[in-house]
Amino acid sequence: MKAPKTHGNVFTLREVLGEAERGGYAVGSFAPRYTAMIRPVLRAGEEARSPLIVQISQKELSRAAIALHEFAAEFYAALGDEGISIPVVLHLDHTKDPGVVRAAISAGFTSVMIDASERPLWENIAITREIVAYARVRGVSVEAELGKIGTTDFVETDADEELYTNPQEAEVFVRETEVDALAVSVGTAHGVYEVRQPKIDYERLAAIRRLTSVPLVLHGGSGVPAEMMGRAIRMPGGGISKVNIATDLEVACLGALGRKDRMLDAECSALPIEKLEKARAAVQRTAMEKITNFLDSRGRSETFLATQK
């Protein structure tokens, strides 16, 4: 199904990130990883009056046994049930299969990510350009990745291989694909930082910014110190406009339940209501903390919505 147009506050990534870049803040792209945790993320955004993105990756869908249409259906149901009025985006994160991208667009996702970053540059360009052409005529924005972002938990990506984004290649990539947002590799990693420490190559990020015109995305936002992230967001000339946050939400959810092992989506939804609400409260607190102290997006909804009138 297409995104229900009765929800006038559902936007594309290009719309939301463009305003964030102009405003000098970042929008959190929160991956609840369980359909039951979509609502607390939306509640946090509504309470903070912050634009936000709800996302899930191809691997997360598979790992938790969630169908694309189930995730989308819960997202749109929650918008109505919770009276959500802030600007929101429904985003498909890391996905390598163009068929999954097309299915997400049919299910109502307003933004998708095609990740061909493991391919040589011109293959990545060709694959991304095809997805951009398909999505654009359907009113959907596209994020792509250049470079390789490492991982510590293998939930979103397959290998802990890291290759920093080349600024000159980024210039060519953006020009040739006309992509709406670019995920860059500048030192962060997916998952929990245990041995390695988070870092951001600010000089590389500044060079990428000078040579490209689209909003930049930082994956691996969980565990990065707020002051480090703030510098990346507020760099002169524009910095990071979208930050992916997944692991911190799942850690909060599982911690509230007193467990470390992950669940299938059906198991999470079947939790006794008191346990489910305890987990939701923890996820909402975590999302609120990120919005307030990490992204500087609190209270930004009204400015964005005013530009849409």
Steps between C-alpha positions, in 0.01 A plus 500: 500500500610860459545725801159618616480864394261576786818529707605848392800498733681212323782633285794381294859500620591779259234731647588440865879500462506813288345699782728336759807601301378858479417501871832357619360191672469130420194277475514171685436193288382260769487125436263348759583147370163376634162622380386541862776759552391731217249677725744610772729650236210698355387601849845640576500702180151633567582598859822672391337653189786361296498377140607139486553198278387146580707242317582132468760319290473190285706297749296624796178396328642154440650458845179595683274325246307813402335550161537841338126553487468413872755764598337762277150412622600543865672831421191645334266358765713658773489841329124502529466331838760723666386823333845564357530846342877544463669450161595134457666280239465123457840384377644171379858482626791289363361288217696330225211343308321732255195274529474576872530870423213481252290303750562764767381775268184298431452453875499874566859584588573861403876455492730209414870421518674295235836382631735393221804633685686168473498532120757694296413868462342482155292193590379679811411800283312288246297313764421816695404695189248230405339514846491881495316495166250243629436677831487858380199456272322345799574793729752309714847622597818291484803473727814321387839424651854562382782343696449216747374547854629239742294310754534334838176301508426398137133598529491759224807403298685180419865578577714710731684648205543874492601715204484875540308698241719669239384863462578513127308177441211644701485797264479270197252266670253773596520665159450176308224346714306813606443323832310690773732422794845346536615277785872553555763297680709730720577283803179385672376140506172312538443334836642540851847648543685260731862477389529764231408858582269723293670766295411742223743619233385863488745602228369228271142592583568866419660403169197287407271788590691744281471270197141382536163671519273239662434442872757273664415202720697346786432135577612350829374785719442285809776546756658807342561776759260793467776759467660302218170472317417866559818607328417282199148645478597865536803510272539825303330465164278219627584163650303187580122536460384143574630272776405133521421371850413133546717317753432746785124443458534122507735511800243711685216266404680181600646657814153597622398137452806371685630307203789511256383263230301643213144406416293428196242768435213267590662425836534870578138571407382208717666632817268557797370856484689613812830381354420645159425841647815490711707435187314771309566752775873424484507540123307827521744638760796405284352657188415816696856525633641468148263763360581745779870454571636335186317628194387846610170437321270571795236759415590511130169365366314829487769672294499212254121480475479876444713460189251247361201738504 
